[in-house]
Every structure is written in C-alpha cells, then in structure tokens.
Amino acid sequence: EMAIVQYEISLSGKDTSSELKWFWSMLYRVKNMISYLPTWRAMKLGCGLMLLQQLIGINTVMYYAATIYEMSGFDETTSIWLSGFTALAQVF
C-alpha cells in the first residue's frame, strides 16, 4: 500500500521534499519549545484549565447563558446583554 501512495505522489508532480523538510523543522521547533521547562509548565496549566472547564460544564453555561437568564425572569433583551457581560467577565 505504501508503494501505491508513493506512486500517486510521484504522479501528482509535487515536490514533497520541501514539504517534508518544513514538517520536520516544525516538529523539531515544537519539541524544543515543549522541552523548555517554563513553556511545559504553562502548557500543563492551560491544558488542565481547559480540561477542568470541560468537566465542570462552564462551556454549557456560557452557551445557554441567555436562555438561563430568560428562564430566571429577565426579558429577552436584558438576558442577551447579561449573557454578553457574563462572557466578558470570563475574559477578565
């Protein structure tokens, strides 16, 4: 099967050597970046926060914020504004 893929690539006329060089260069840079301890810590913290948000369901609350406000008794316009302020508060 590998020979078929190589044959199809050769028929396409594309120069894959430059694409492969770019790929391996990018992979090397990512490896070096991740092996740097402060970057590794920041990545672990960021991934941990994203995992925590998924597990506690904050994305669902943010998605349905306007509906939640409407069900709480606010009118439609006010609930949309409150939803926007809730999203803005999450940024800060």
Secondary structure, DSSP 4 states (H G I P E B T S, - for coil): -HHHHHHHHHHHT--HHHHHHHHHHHHHHHHHHHHSHHHHHHHHHHHHHHHHHHHHTHHHHHHTHHHHHHHTT--HHHHHHHHHHHHHHHH-
